[in-house]
Amino acid sequence: MIKDITIGQYFPGRSVIHRLDSRVKIILDILYLVVIFTAQKYTGLLVSMLFIAFCYILSGIKLNMILKSIKPILPIMIFTAILNLFFIRGEAPLFQWWIFSIYPEGVRMATFMLLRIITLIVGMSLLTYTTSPIMLTDAIER
């Protein structure tokens, strides 16, 4: 189980992304965070996803590593989706039972937040996959 969790692990390599200066990677990650959190529509998240997919291709990190980075965050993602489904109100419910109602707006918000969380985790994982802890420490120190 613990070997399937890859968040924070470093995978040595010789790709362009691996060789990039750690300070540049940190600044790019901060900019990436700003783009993700200021995105109000799916197009903003789509641009972020395309950018990070391109970076993963350049880094040579495999798809299964990306999926493993999402695994530990799955409970938080499910909890966030459920909260958005049941607490975002709209005009006409899609589904209603007892005190529970699901509105189209709740479904849209739950989907958007799930994509935002996935994009966030996948993007931040690239930093730790391609930068050793020593290099990150040195970059923050500088």
Solvent accessible surface area in square Angstrom, and as a share of the most:
residue,aa,sasa,rsa
1,M,159,0.71
2,I,140,0.71
3,K,161,0.68
4,D,40,0.21
5,I,46,0.23
6,T,3,0.01
7,I,75,0.38
8,G,43,0.41
9,Q,72,0.32
10,Y,78,0.30
11,F,53,0.22
12,P,109,0.68
13,G,38,0.36
14,R,212,0.77
15,S,23,0.15
16,V,81,0.46
17,I,18,0.09
18,H,25,0.11
19,R,165,0.60
20,L,62,0.31
21,D,55,0.28
22,S,4,0.03
23,R,104,0.38
24,V,64,0.37
25,K,13,0.05
26,I,37,0.19
27,I,102,0.52
28,L,76,0.38
29,D,19,0.10
30,I,95,0.48
31,L,98,0.49
32,Y,12,0.04
33,L,51,0.25
34,V,80,0.46
35,V,70,0.40
36,I,0,0.00
37,F,106,0.44
38,T,87,0.50
39,A,10,0.08
40,Q,149,0.66
41,K,145,0.61
42,Y,94,0.36
43,T,93,0.54
44,G,23,0.22
45,L,1,0.01
46,L,97,0.48
47,V,95,0.55
48,S,3,0.02
49,M,53,0.24
50,L,113,0.56
51,F,92,0.38
52,I,13,0.07
53,A,46,0.35
54,F,114,0.48
55,C,13,0.08
56,Y,8,0.03
57,I,134,0.68
58,L,68,0.34
59,S,7,0.04
60,G,60,0.57
61,I,22,0.11
62,K,143,0.61
63,L,124,0.62
64,N,73,0.37
65,M,42,0.19
66,I,28,0.14
67,L,106,0.53
68,K,55,0.23
69,S,0,0.00
70,I,25,0.13
71,K,82,0.35
72,P,44,0.27
73,I,32,0.16
74,L,83,0.41
75,P,89,0.56
76,I,102,0.52
77,M,12,0.05
78,I,94,0.48
79,F,127,0.53
80,T,26,0.15
81,A,13,0.10
82,I,81,0.41
83,L,71,0.35
84,N,20,0.10
85,L,43,0.21
86,F,58,0.24
87,F,146,0.61
88,I,56,0.28
89,R,135,0.49
90,G,30,0.29
91,E,166,0.75
92,A,69,0.53
93,P,53,0.33
94,L,118,0.59
95,F,111,0.46
96,Q,118,0.52
97,W,155,0.55
98,W,189,0.66
99,I,118,0.60
100,F,74,0.31
101,S,6,0.04
102,I,30,0.15
103,Y,22,0.08
104,P,38,0.24
105,E,59,0.26
106,G,0,0.00
107,V,58,0.34
108,R,132,0.48
109,M,78,0.35
110,A,6,0.05
111,T,57,0.33
112,F,21,0.09
113,M,50,0.22
114,L,50,0.25
115,L,55,0.27
116,R,29,0.11
117,I,25,0.13
118,I,50,0.25
119,T,3,0.02
120,L,38,0.19
121,I,28,0.14
122,V,11,0.07
123,G,0,0.00
124,M,49,0.22
125,S,5,0.03
126,L,12,0.06
127,L,29,0.14
128,T,32,0.18
129,Y,0,0.00
130,T,3,0.02
131,T,5,0.03
132,S,23,0.15
133,P,84,0.53
134,I,125,0.63
135,M,93,0.41
136,L,30,0.15
137,T,81,0.47
138,D,50,0.26
139,A,7,0.05
140,I,131,0.66
141,E,144,0.65
142,R,151,0.55
